[in-house]
Amino acid sequence: MPLPTVLINRFFELAVLRNFRAAEIVLTQIQQRLPKGEWYRGYYMALNGILLGLQNQDLRCFVNKMSDLKQYREEFLRHSENRLHAEYDRGFFAAWADFCRKGD
């Protein structure tokens, strides 16, 4: 079962627009549609962390520095593809890479 990319893109859009209530609803829908497995659990947990970081609004939290995110995308992609990382970690980094792509 593939990732629900339409929902994920909508989640990113809502989170960046700081429409946190709507983003939480979409995040719940994503969680219900994700397949079972450690990779997907890591992906979901990263999405949850992204939302929490944006809600925090602390500029020391790098998710709130949208202009800096592009520089991290390649690093997140490398980690998401590195077989030395656990499945959970690869899913976690994949979600961050997807989020960073939204800044393009």
PyMOL commands that set and color helices and strands:
alter all, ss='L'
color gray80, all
select helices_A, chain A and resi 5-16+20-33+38-56+62-64+66-81+87-101
alter helices_A, ss='H'
color red, helices_A
deselect
rebuild
show_as cartoon
